[in-house]
Amino acid sequence: MKAHDGMYIGGEWRRPAGTDTIAVVNPADEQVIAHVPAGTAADVDDAVRAARAAFPGWAATPPAERAARIGALRDVLAARKDEIAETVTAELGSPLPMSQMVHAGVPVLVAGSYAELAATYAFEERHGNSTVFLEPVGVVGAITPWNYPLHQIVAKVAPALAAGCTVVLKPAEDTPLTAQLFAEATAEAGLPAGVFNLVTGLGPVAGQALAAHEDVDLVSFTGSTAVGKRIGATAGGAVKRVALELGGKSANVILPGADLAKAVNVGVANVMSNSGQTCSAWTRMLVDADRYEEAVALAAAAVAKYVPGERVGPLVNAKQQARVRGYIEKGIEEGARVVAGGPGAPLGTGYYVSPTVFADVTPEMTIAQEEIFGPVISILKYEDEDDALRIANGTVYGLAGAVWAGDDAEAVAFARRMDTGQVDINGGRFNPLAPFGGYKQSGVGRELGRHGLAEYLQTKSLQF
């Protein structure tokens, strides 16, 4: 697997300040496929300086021209989708069809949405005797996770570019090769030097240096709530803006009049997608007492179709595998009933975990409260709608969720009472223009669409 041995800074690949490297491991076979530089604070400083130097010119570029460059980036990503998919499969372990459709396909849609938005957005408005200007916030430090390596990059970089910001990206150390492909794509799309910069490295070193850098105006981070709190504290000390997309423990609420088989099967598919490594996954399935055992049987049968190594990939690394298996063991210890899967490793090689379904889960159990980030579903019983709402809202998270009912109006009425940022109604489709982000400890700010663009803008008013 080809990898660059430098950092992409100021429109060129530069030698890193240090000599340490990071091994990139294929989680399906545990083999090292590449090495990338382990960036230092000096590398981050070089990248921020390049982004700062490029900012005035890019901010002054007419929105239509910025839109054209983002459109060109979309076209490059579309043209290289097969290479992107193969790279994601190699470093994340995602089955190739998933990589092609989601990991390579969705970022093209998102980039395209920002090419259109940059060309049409009202960056200037008149209110009474005031003209209000929406201006780019400045240099953005983007820190992205490994679970959706290209989507999370595009979801931050595309709106930042549309707003007129320049960017320094620090991708997750597990999936840096996809980030390097993106850097190549920005050059091919004709972005001016310094508008986009890439530093690979470890979170406590390069990530911390980026979050703390005095010349970074906004930090956009996606990852765990624990790390998000540290980044928020670091940024707060410098009165620096943050956008945080953090953890989730989303509820899949199946109301009595819903199509139970469809709700269960779609709910299982939602969690098994990307091996459960999705912050918005509906990992808590809530079912009324009268249909509870039927739902448990349906879920167990549905999960059996998700064979490790075929429809379900490995987890990203050995640490994550051990973590998820530990949660499964914790669920058993606390009295939950395993109806599918369990803590055993399903394959001899690779960081796989058996797709697991728990029944008899109560709201206070660890597996019903903490984000597991693996192919694990907890099925909880509720007595009435108020009880279902209490359970659904009964965690520190509020990122996403689903509601199934006999008609959309009933589901919408329930969803409006949920403390969560995004809810799918009766199987509603993904919308790249809809704002994505959470309530409570699931984050601060929104990604995607107009709301995602607004994160990278600041407001100035002139009265005359």
BAVO-747383 format. One record per residue (C-alpha): x, y, z; residue number from 1. Coordinates in pm, whole numbers, plus 32768, in hexadecimal, padded with zeros to 4 digits. Example, Ala and Ser with C-alpha at 12.3 -4.5 7.8 and 13.67 -1.06 7.14 Angstrom:
BAVO-747383
(rec (84CE 7E3E 830C) 1)
(rec (8557 7F96 82CA) 2)
//
This chain:
BAVO-747383
(rec (8000 8000 8000) 1)
(rec (8098 814A 7F8E) 2)
(rec (80D0 824F 809B) 3)
(rec (8174 83A6 809E) 4)
(rec (829A 83CE 818A) 5)
(rec (825C 8540 81C1) 6)
(rec (8157 8640 8227) 7)
(rec (8081 86FD 812E) 8)
(rec (80C8 8868 818A) 9)
(rec (80B2 89A0 80B6) 10)
(rec (8057 88DF 7F7C) 11)
(rec (817A 87E9 7F86) 12)
(rec (81E9 86AC 8036) 13)
(rec (82F0 8711 8136) 14)
(rec (83DD 8644 8206) 15)
(rec (8361 8627 836F) 16)
(rec (8417 86C9 848E) 17)
(rec (8452 857C 853A) 18)
(rec (84A8 841A 84D6) 19)
(rec (839E 8350 858E) 20)
(rec (8299 829A 84C1) 21)
(rec (8146 81F8 84F7) 22)
(rec (80FE 809A 8479) 23)
(rec (7FB6 8074 83BD) 24)
(rec (7F1F 7F1C 83FD) 25)
(rec (7E15 7E65 8335) 26)
(rec (7D21 7DF8 8447) 27)
(rec (7CA0 7CD4 8378) 28)
(rec (7DEF 7C1C 8374) 29)
(rec (7EBD 7CE0 8474) 30)
(rec (7FCF 7D2A 8376) 31)
(rec (808A 7E74 835A) 32)
(rec (8039 7F10 8209) 33)
(rec (80EC 805F 8221) 34)
(rec (819C 815C 82FD) 35)
(rec (8153 82D2 8315) 36)
(rec (820B 83E7 83CF) 37)
(rec (81B7 8426 853A) 38)
(rec (8192 859D 8536) 39)
(rec (8218 8682 8646) 40)
(rec (81B7 87D7 86CA) 41)
(rec (82B4 8868 85D6) 42)
(rec (81FD 87CA 84B0) 43)
(rec (80B3 8852 8531) 44)
(rec (814B 89AB 8554) 45)
(rec (81C7 89A1 83EC) 46)
(rec (806F 8939 8372) 47)
(rec (7FBB 8A47 843A) 48)
(rec (80AC 8B4E 83B6) 49)
(rec (8062 8ADD 8252) 50)
(rec (7EEC 8AE7 8293) 51)
(rec (7F06 8C43 832E) 52)
(rec (7FCD 8CC6 8207) 53)
(rec (7ECC 8C3D 8112) 54)
(rec (7D9D 8CBB 81D1) 55)
(rec (7D81 8E23 8155) 56)
(rec (7D88 8DBD 7FE9) 57)
(rec (7C92 8C9E 8011) 58)
(rec (7BA4 8D6A 80E9) 59)
(rec (7BA2 8E79 7FDC) 60)
(rec (7B5D 8D7F 7EC6) 61)
(rec (79F9 8DAF 7E43) 62)
(rec (790A 8CA1 7EBE) 63)
(rec (78C7 8C30 7D58) 64)
(rec (7A3A 8BE6 7D29) 65)
(rec (7A4C 8B2F 7E75) 66)
(rec (791D 8A66 7E04) 67)
(rec (79CE 8A0B 7CC0) 68)
(rec (7AFE 8987 7D7B) 69)
(rec (7A21 88B7 7E64) 70)
(rec (796A 8836 7D32) 71)
(rec (7AB5 87D3 7C97) 72)
(rec (7B10 8720 7DDB) 73)
(rec (79C7 8663 7DCD) 74)
(rec (7A17 85F8 7C69) 75)
(rec (7B72 857B 7CCA) 76)
(rec (7AE4 84B3 7DED) 77)
(rec (79E0 841C 7D05) 78)
(rec (7AE6 83C0 7C03) 79)
(rec (7BC2 831A 7D0C) 80)
(rec (7AA7 8269 7DC5) 81)
(rec (7B2B 810B 7D80) 82)
(rec (7C85 8161 7E06) 83)
(rec (7BE7 8208 7F35) 84)
(rec (7B0A 80DC 7F7D) 85)
(rec (7C2E 7FEA 7F65) 86)
(rec (7CFD 80C4 804E) 87)
(rec (7BE8 80DA 8152) 88)
(rec (7BBA 7F61 8144) 89)
(rec (7D2F 7F2D 8175) 90)
(rec (7D5B 8013 82A2) 91)
(rec (7C02 7FFF 8346) 92)
(rec (7B9A 7E9D 82E8) 93)
(rec (7A49 7F04 825D) 94)
(rec (79B8 7E08 8163) 95)
(rec (79F6 7E8D 8004) 96)
(rec (7885 7EC2 7FA9) 97)
(rec (785D 7F98 80E2) 98)
(rec (7997 8059 808B) 99)
(rec (791F 8097 7F29) 100)
(rec (77BD 8103 7F80) 101)
(rec (77EF 81BE 80C7) 102)
(rec (795C 8210 8109) 103)
(rec (79A6 827E 7FA3) 104)
(rec (7847 82D9 7F30) 105)
(rec (77B9 83B4 8044) 106)
(rec (78DE 84AC 8049) 107)
(rec (789F 84F5 7EDA) 108)
(rec (7737 8553 7F2D) 109)
(rec (77A4 862C 8050) 110)
(rec (78B2 86DE 7F86) 111)
(rec (77B4 871B 7E72) 112)
(rec (76BD 87AE 7F69) 113)
(rec (77BE 88AD 7FDC) 114)
(rec (7820 8905 7E79) 115)
(rec (76B4 8964 7E3F) 116)
(rec (768D 8A10 7F90) 117)
(rec (77C7 8AE3 7F6C) 118)
(rec (773D 8B6E 7E25) 119)
(rec (75E7 8BC7 7EB2) 120)
(rec (7618 8C19 8023) 121)
(rec (75C2 8D7C 8095) 122)
(rec (7709 8DF1 812C) 123)
(rec (767A 8F53 813E) 124)
(rec (7524 8FBD 81BD) 125)
(rec (7472 9107 81FB) 126)
(rec (73B0 9135 8341) 127)
(rec (7319 928F 8370) 128)
(rec (7438 9387 836C) 129)
(rec (753C 9271 8397) 130)
(rec (75F7 919E 829F) 131)
(rec (765C 9052 8338) 132)
(rec (778C 8FA0 82AB) 133)
(rec (77D0 8E2F 82ED) 134)
(rec (7948 8E0B 82DE) 135)
(rec (7A35 8CE0 82FD) 136)
(rec (7AA8 8C9E 845F) 137)
(rec (7C13 8C6B 83F4) 138)
(rec (7CFC 8B40 8413) 139)
(rec (7C4B 89FB 8468) 140)
(rec (7CEF 88DA 851D) 141)
(rec (7C32 87A1 84B2) 142)
(rec (7C66 8661 857B) 143)
(rec (7BB4 8538 84E3) 144)
(rec (7B6C 83D0 8553) 145)
(rec (7BB5 8281 84B4) 146)
(rec (7A56 81F1 8494) 147)
(rec (79EE 82BA 8360) 148)
(rec (7B42 833A 82F3) 149)
(rec (7AE5 83F4 81B3) 150)
(rec (7982 845C 820D) 151)
(rec (79F4 8505 834D) 152)
(rec (7B06 85BC 8293) 153)
(rec (7A1A 863C 8187) 154)
(rec (790D 8695 8286) 155)
(rec (7A06 8785 8327) 156)
(rec (7AE4 87FA 820B) 157)
(rec (79D7 883B 8104) 158)
(rec (7908 8930 81D7) 159)
(rec (7A45 89D5 825A) 160)
(rec (7AB7 8A11 80F4) 161)
(rec (795E 8A8A 808F) 162)
(rec (7966 8B86 81AB) 163)
(rec (7ABC 8C07 813F) 164)
(rec (7B87 8B63 8256) 165)
(rec (7CD2 8AB2 822F) 166)
(rec (7D0D 8961 82D2) 167)
(rec (7E0E 888C 8385) 168)
(rec (7D9B 8722 839C) 169)
(rec (7E17 8625 849C) 170)
(rec (7D75 84D7 8441) 171)
(rec (7D5A 83A6 8521) 172)
(rec (7E9D 82E1 8532) 173)
(rec (7DEA 819C 84D4) 174)
(rec (7D72 821D 8382) 175)
(rec (7E6C 831E 82FE) 176)
(rec (7E86 8293 819D) 177)
(rec (7D2A 830A 8141) 178)
(rec (7D8A 8463 81BD) 179)
(rec (7EBD 8461 80E0) 180)
(rec (7DE2 8409 7FB4) 181)
(rec (7D05 8532 800E) 182)
(rec (7E34 8617 8018) 183)
(rec (7E91 85A0 7EBB) 184)
(rec (7D2C 85E8 7E4C) 185)
(rec (7D3B 8750 7ECC) 186)
(rec (7E73 878D 7DFD) 187)
(rec (7DD6 86EE 7CCA) 188)
(rec (7CA2 87C6 7CFC) 189)
(rec (7D76 88FF 7CF1) 190)
(rec (7D57 897F 7E55) 191)
(rec (7E56 8A95 7E8F) 192)
(rec (7F8A 8A3D 7F59) 193)
(rec (7F50 8A47 80CF) 194)
(rec (7DD4 8A42 80C0) 195)
(rec (7DDA 88D5 8128) 196)
(rec (7EF3 8837 81F3) 197)
(rec (7F23 86DA 8284) 198)
(rec (7FEB 8669 83B2) 199)
(rec (7FDF 84F9 8410) 200)
(rec (802E 849B 8575) 201)
(rec (7FB7 842B 86CA) 202)
(rec (7E9D 84DB 877D) 203)
(rec (7F59 8532 88BE) 204)
(rec (8073 85CC 87F1) 205)
(rec (7FFE 865A 86A4) 206)
(rec (7E8F 8671 8703) 207)
(rec (7ED7 8725 8849) 208)
(rec (7FC9 8812 879E) 209)
(rec (7EC2 886A 869B) 210)
(rec (7DAD 88A0 879B) 211)
(rec (7E8E 897C 8871) 212)
(rec (7F31 8A44 8759) 213)
(rec (7F00 8BB8 8790) 214)
(rec (7ECD 8BFB 861D) 215)
(rec (7DB1 8AFF 85F1) 216)
(rec (7C62 8BB1 8604) 217)
(rec (7B77 8A86 8612) 218)
(rec (7BAA 8919 866D) 219)
(rec (7ABC 881F 85CE) 220)
(rec (7AD8 86CA 8672) 221)
(rec (7A1F 8581 8647) 222)
(rec (7A67 846A 873C) 223)
(rec (7A29 83F8 889D) 224)
(rec (797E 84D2 899F) 225)
(rec (7AA8 84AE 8A89) 226)
(rec (7B9C 853E 8989) 227)
(rec (7A9C 8642 891F) 228)
(rec (7A8D 86C3 8A84) 229)
(rec (7C07 86ED 8A89) 230)
(rec (7C06 87A2 893D) 231)
(rec (7AEA 8881 89B4) 232)
(rec (7BAE 88DA 8AED) 233)
(rec (7CE8 8924 8A22) 234)
(rec (7C2A 89FD 892B) 235)
(rec (7B67 8AA9 8A3E) 236)
(rec (7CA5 8B1E 8AE2) 237)
(rec (7CF6 8BE2 89A7) 238)
(rec (7B8B 8C49 8968) 239)
(rec (7BA1 8B7D 8828) 240)
(rec (7A6A 8B02 8776) 241)
(rec (7A23 898D 876C) 242)
(rec (793F 88A1 86B0) 243)
(rec (792B 874F 875C) 244)
(rec (787E 861A 86D1) 245)
(rec (789E 8518 87E6) 246)
(rec (780B 83D3 8865) 247)
(rec (76B0 833F 8855) 248)
(rec (75CE 8235 88E6) 249)
(rec (74AA 825C 87FC) 250)
(rec (7353 81C4 8837) 251)
(rec (728C 8108 872F) 252)
(rec (712A 8130 87B8) 253)
(rec (7028 803F 872B) 254)
(rec (6ECA 80B0 878D) 255)
(rec (6DAB 7FB5 87A6) 256)
(rec (6D10 7FFF 8651) 257)
(rec (6E54 7FE2 858D) 258)
(rec (6EB4 7ED9 8490) 259)
(rec (6F83 7E0E 8585) 260)
(rec (703E 7D35 848B) 261)
(rec (70AA 7E60 83B9) 262)
(rec (710D 7F2E 84E9) 263)
(rec (71DF 7E15 857B) 264)
(rec (7289 7DB8 8435) 265)
(rec (72DF 7F1E 83DA) 266)
(rec (7353 7F5A 853F) 267)
(rec (743C 7E30 8534) 268)
(rec (74C6 7E9C 83E2) 269)
(rec (7504 7FF7 846E) 270)
(rec (75DE 7F73 8589) 271)
(rec (7695 7E6D 84BC) 272)
(rec (76F6 7F6F 83B5) 273)
(rec (7869 7FC5 83D4) 274)
(rec (7888 7EB1 84DC) 275)
(rec (77CB 7F86 85D6) 276)
(rec (78D7 8093 85C7) 277)
(rec (77E1 81AE 8593) 278)
(rec (77A1 82B9 8699) 279)
(rec (7635 82DE 862E) 280)
(rec (75E7 8166 8628) 281)
(rec (7498 8104 86C4) 282)
(rec (7534 801E 87C4) 283)
(rec (740A 801F 88B3) 284)
(rec (72CF 7F7E 8827) 285)
(rec (719A 7FD6 88F3) 286)
(rec (706B 7EF1 88CE) 287)
(rec (6F1B 7EE3 8983) 288)
(rec (6EEA 7DC5 8A79) 289)
(rec (6DDD 7D15 89A9) 290)
(rec (6EC2 7CE6 887B) 291)
(rec (700F 7CD3 892E) 292)
(rec (7060 7B62 8900) 293)
(rec (6FF3 7B6D 8794) 294)
(rec (70E6 7C8D 875C) 295)
(rec (71FD 7BCF 880A) 296)
(rec (71C8 7AA3 8726) 297)
(rec (71BE 7B7F 85F0) 298)
(rec (7300 7C30 8654) 299)
(rec (73B7 7AEB 8697) 300)
(rec (734E 7A64 8543) 301)
(rec (73B3 7BA6 8494) 302)
(rec (750B 7BB4 8536) 303)
(rec (7556 7A51 84C6) 304)
(rec (7568 7AD4 8360) 305)
(rec (768C 7BB8 83B6) 306)
(rec (77B3 7ACD 8396) 307)
(rec (7905 7B4F 8410) 308)
(rec (79FA 7B69 82F2) 309)
(rec (78E0 7B85 81F4) 310)
(rec (77CF 7C7F 824B) 311)
(rec (7877 7CFB 838A) 312)
(rec (79DE 7D6E 8391) 313)
(rec (7AD4 7D73 84B1) 314)
(rec (7AF6 7E86 85B0) 315)
(rec (7C04 7F81 8568) 316)
(rec (7D12 7EFE 8652) 317)
(rec (7D5F 7E09 876A) 318)
(rec (7D13 7F08 8879) 319)
(rec (7BB9 7F46 87EF) 320)
(rec (7B7B 7DD0 87CE) 321)
(rec (7BD8 7D99 893A) 322)
(rec (7B02 7EC0 89A6) 323)
(rec (79C8 7E41 88F8) 324)
(rec (79F8 7CDD 8972) 325)
(rec (7A1F 7D6C 8ACF) 326)
(rec (78CD 7E16 8AB1) 327)
(rec (782E 7CD0 8A43) 328)
(rec (78BE 7C21 8B72) 329)
(rec (7842 7D3F 8C4C) 330)
(rec (76E3 7D15 8BC3) 331)
(rec (76E5 7BA4 8C1C) 332)
(rec (776E 7BF2 8D75) 333)
(rec (7658 7CED 8DB7) 334)
(rec (7547 7BF5 8D58) 335)
(rec (74F3 7C39 8BEC) 336)
(rec (7495 7B0C 8B17) 337)
(rec (7564 7AC1 89E1) 338)
(rec (747F 7A53 88C4) 339)
(rec (7584 7A72 87AF) 340)
(rec (76FD 7A88 87AA) 341)
(rec (77C6 7AAF 88E7) 342)
(rec (7925 7B0C 8956) 343)
(rec (79E2 7A01 8893) 344)
(rec (7AB4 7A65 8764) 345)
(rec (7A06 79DD 862D) 346)
(rec (7B41 79C0 8557) 347)
(rec (7CA7 7966 85A5) 348)
(rec (7D40 7A90 84F2) 349)
(rec (7CC8 7BF5 84E9) 350)
(rec (7C2A 7CD5 85ED) 351)
(rec (7ACE 7C42 85CC) 352)
(rec (79B8 7C3C 86CE) 353)
(rec (7883 7B62 86B5) 354)
(rec (7749 7C2D 8664) 355)
(rec (7693 7C20 87AF) 356)
(rec (752D 7C55 8824) 357)
(rec (74D2 7C7B 8992) 358)
(rec (7374 7C4D 8A21) 359)
(rec (72F9 7C95 8B83) 360)
(rec (73C3 7DD6 8B85) 361)
(rec (735A 7ED6 8C89) 362)
(rec (739A 804D 8C62) 363)
(rec (749F 8062 8D76) 364)
(rec (7581 7F51 8CE8) 365)
(rec (76D4 7FBA 8C65) 366)
(rec (7685 7F3B 8B07) 367)
(rec (754E 801A 8B03) 368)
(rec (7606 8150 8B79) 369)
(rec (7763 8154 8ADD) 370)
(rec (77C9 8168 8972) 371)
(rec (7853 8012 890B) 372)
(rec (78B2 8063 87A3) 373)
(rec (788F 7F02 8721) 374)
(rec (7787 7E17 868E) 375)
(rec (76C0 7DFA 87D1) 376)
(rec (7549 7E38 87FD) 377)
(rec (7491 7E54 8948) 378)
(rec (7319 7E14 8944) 379)
(rec (7258 7EC1 8A59) 380)
(rec (70EB 7E99 8ABF) 381)
(rec (7001 7FBB 8B06) 382)
(rec (6EA1 7FC3 8B99) 383)
(rec (6E0A 80F6 8AED) 384)
(rec (6E78 8222 8A1E) 385)
(rec (6EDC 82F1 8B4C) 386)
(rec (6FB5 81D1 8BC2) 387)
(rec (704E 81B3 8A66) 388)
(rec (709C 8327 8A65) 389)
(rec (7139 8312 8BBF) 390)
(rec (721C 81F7 8B49) 391)
(rec (7270 829C 89FE) 392)
(rec (72D7 83E0 8AAB) 393)
(rec (7381 8330 8BCC) 394)
(rec (74EF 834A 8B65) 395)
(rec (75ED 8464 8B5B) 396)
(rec (75E2 8456 89DE) 397)
(rec (74F2 84E3 88DE) 398)
(rec (7580 84B7 8781) 399)
(rec (7481 83FB 86AF) 400)
(rec (7364 8303 86BD) 401)
(rec (723E 8266 860A) 402)
(rec (70CA 824E 8646) 403)
(rec (6FDD 8154 85A4) 404)
(rec (6E65 8176 85BD) 405)
(rec (6D23 8127 8504) 406)
(rec (6D31 827A 845A) 407)
(rec (6E30 8390 8433) 408)
(rec (6D6D 848B 8505) 409)
(rec (6D79 83A9 8637) 410)
(rec (6EEC 836C 8608) 411)
(rec (6F33 84DF 85DA) 412)
(rec (6E73 8535 8718) 413)
(rec (6F4C 8441 87DC) 414)
(rec (708F 84B1 8733) 415)
(rec (704D 861C 878D) 416)
(rec (7062 85B7 88FC) 417)
(rec (71B1 8507 88D6) 418)
(rec (72ED 85B6 894D) 419)
(rec (73B6 856E 8816) 420)
(rec (7433 8625 86E4) 421)
(rec (73BC 854E 85C4) 422)
(rec (72A1 844D 85B1) 423)
(rec (723E 836D 848E) 424)
(rec (70C5 833F 846F) 425)
(rec (704A 81EC 83F6) 426)
(rec (718F 81AA 833D) 427)
(rec (71D1 8309 82B7) 428)
(rec (72F5 8317 81C3) 429)
(rec (7444 83C0 8200) 430)
(rec (7443 852B 8191) 431)
(rec (7597 85D4 8158) 432)
(rec (74F0 8729 817F) 433)
(rec (745C 86E1 82D7) 434)
(rec (751E 8764 8406) 435)
(rec (75D4 8654 84C7) 436)
(rec (763C 867D 8630) 437)
(rec (75CD 863C 8791) 438)
(rec (7533 86AD 88D6) 439)
(rec (75D3 8689 8A2D) 440)
(rec (7729 85DE 8A2B) 441)
(rec (770A 857F 88BD) 442)
(rec (77A5 86C5 8854) 443)
(rec (779A 8834 87FB) 444)
(rec (7739 88B5 86A4) 445)
(rec (76BF 880E 8564) 446)
(rec (774E 8776 8428) 447)
(rec (76BE 8761 82C6) 448)
(rec (75E6 8853 8203) 449)
(rec (75AF 89C1 8256) 450)
(rec (75D7 8984 83C9) 451)
(rec (7729 88E2 838E) 452)
(rec (779D 8A0D 82C2) 453)
(rec (7730 8AFC 83D6) 454)
(rec (782A 8A60 84C7) 455)
(rec (7947 8AF6 83FB) 456)
(rec (78B9 8C57 83E2) 457)
(rec (78C0 8D84 84C9) 458)
(rec (77D7 8EAF 84BF) 459)
(rec (7825 901E 8484) 460)
(rec (7720 9132 8470) 461)
(rec (7749 9290 83D9) 462)
(rec (7647 939A 842D) 463)
(rec (7603 94B2 8332) 464)
//
